[in-house]
C-alpha cells in the first residue's frame, strides 16, 4: 500500500498536498509530507496476499485515513487492498482484475473493439502510446528482414516447404519498412491495459471468462498480469503512466481507429437535446430536419420511458418555436398541453370540438378534387366497403351536386373559401335519388348525418387552433369510432401542414392502434412519404418492433425514418429488433438491461448509447406511472 500512496504522492506533486482536505481555507497550513516506516522499501515487490499500509501515527495521516472521512485521497486511492496472484480485492468495495494486451492483429475491426469498450460491466481501458526511436526501429526491422530472407534461402536449398508464417512476417516487415521510410512520423509503441471490476469474486470470475472470450474473438493476445496486479491497477488510473510494459509497435492511423472516444459527437446547433451519451458524457443534440427524412421511430416496452421521451421532445419542439400535433390515444398528454398553453381537443362524440369532413384547404392547388377523395375515404370507413357503382355512379355525382348547390365549383378556386356543406346535405341528396343503391347508401349514412352521431360528424368546423401545440385526445372515443376520428384528424393535419410551410412534428403515441386501422395506416404512410417536402415529420412510438413490419404501410413508415430510438425490449422481441435495425450482439443484449430513460439512438451507421434526463419539475406533469400519481 505504501508503494501505491507514494506513487500517488509523486504524481500529484510530491509534497504531500494530495492528502489535504478539499475544504481547507487559505489560512490553514498544508499537512506535512507522509512519512512511513517502509518508505525505503516502496519499490520492493509485493508477495501475493500482502498489502502495504502506512506505518505512521502522525495526526495528519490519521485524519486522512480516519473511518468515515471522505477526502480527495479517498476518491483517488482505495483505503485497503488485498492483492492476490491475478486479482485484487478492494476491501469493502469489490474486486478487480488486470490484463495487458501483448499483440494485436494487422487489421482490427471497430465492431470487435466495441464489444470490449461496451462490455456490460465496469471496465477501464488504458491506451498508453509513446514514440519510438525511428533509427533503432529501422535497424531492427532490417535485421529481421535479413534473418527472414536467410531462413527462406536455407529452406529452399534444403528442398523444404515454405514456412507460411515466416513468409507472412517477411511481407509485414517489408511493408512496415516501406511505411517507415515514406512517413515523417516516428513509429509508436502501444501499451494497452484493461481492468475489470466486480462486486464479488464469483462475479469477477464469470465476467472474466466473458471478457476473455471477447478478446479471443477480436484476435487480441491478452494475458492476466499475474503477480503484477498492483502495477496494472496503477496503469489504468488517470496518471499518464504505465508500469506493466509489454508494448507493441503501432502506426498512428491504426491507433486512431481504435481510440475508444472516436465516436462522432452528435451536436447539431439547430437540433433538440436528446440527452447524454452514456459512453462519453457529451450531450446529444439532433436536428431531424437535417437528415434525409425527419421521420423517427421510437420502440420500447411499457415503462421503459418512450412516452416520457415523446413529452420531453414535444416540449422542446414548442420551446424552439416549432409546430407540434400530438395524437393522444390514452389521455397522457393533457396535463403537459395545459402547462405549455397548448390546445387540447377532446375528440369524444359528445365533445364541443367539431370538424367538418367536407372542409376544403384553399392553399391546396387541387383542393376540390383532394377534398372529394378525403370525403370518399371517410365515407368508406363509415358506410363499409363501397362497390365501384356506389362510389363512381352514386357518391361522386352526389358530392359534385352538393358542392355546386353550396356555390363551390371545381374550376373556380376563389369559391373554395366559401362555407362548405355538411354531411346532412349529402344525405338529403342521396334521399332525393330514387335509385336503389342511393337509397341504400342513405340508409347507411342516416345515423351519422341526422341520427345519433350527427352531433359529432354533421357539424361545421369550430376549431382553428393558433397554438403551436395541438393535442387530439382520443381516450374517450369508443374503439369502433376511432377509425372515423383518426381520418378526420389526419385530414385536419394535412390541411394545416399544406397551409403554412413551417417546421412541424406529428407525434403518434401507441402507434400500434393506428397501424391496425388500414385507412389510418395508409394515411400515416402517405405522410411519411410526402411530409419531408413540407418541412414536417412523423414521430411514431410503439411497444413492439414487429408492428413496423405488420403491413406494407408500416414498412413504408419504418423505411422512411432516418432516426430510431430503442428503449428496453423484452427477450422475445430482441431477435426481431436486432434484425430490423442491424444491432450487434452487444447492443442486442444491452437492450434487455437498459434502465428507464436509457436507450440506443440509431442514425444510419451511427449508434449512440443515450440517457435522457427529465427535469424534476416536469416529471409530475408527464409521468404515467400509477405509483407516482398516487404519491403526488
ABEGO torsion letter per residue (X at the ends): XAAAAAAAAAAAGGAGAAABBAABBAABBBBBBBBBAAAAAAABBBBBGBBBBBBBABAAAAAAABBGBBBAAAAABBABBBBBAABBBBBGAEBBBBBBBABBBABBBAAAAAAAAABBBBBBBBBBBBBBBAAAAAAAAAAAAAAAAAAAAAAAAAGBBBBAAAAAAAAAAAAAAAAAAABABBBBBBBBBBBBBBABAAAAAAAAAAAAAAAAAAGBBBBBBBGAAAAAAAAABBAGBBAAEGBBBBBAAAAAAABAAABBBBBBAABBBAEBBAAAGBBBBBBAAABABABBBBBBBBGAGAAAAAAAAAAAAAAAGBBBBBBBAAGAAAAAAAAAGBBBBBABAABABBBBAABBBAABAAAAAAAAAAAAAAAAAAAEBBBAAAAAAAAAAAAAAAAAAAGBBAABAAAAABBBBBAAAAAAAAAABABAAAAAAAAAAAAAAABAAAAAABBBBABBBABABBBBBAAABBAAAAAAAAAAAAAAAAAAAAABBBBBBBBBBGAAAAAABAAAAAAAAAAAAAAAAAGBBBBBBBABAAAAAABAAAAAAAAABABBBBBBBBAAAAAAAAAAAGBBAAAAAAAAABBBGBBBBBBEABBBBBBBBBBAAAAAAABABAAAAAAX
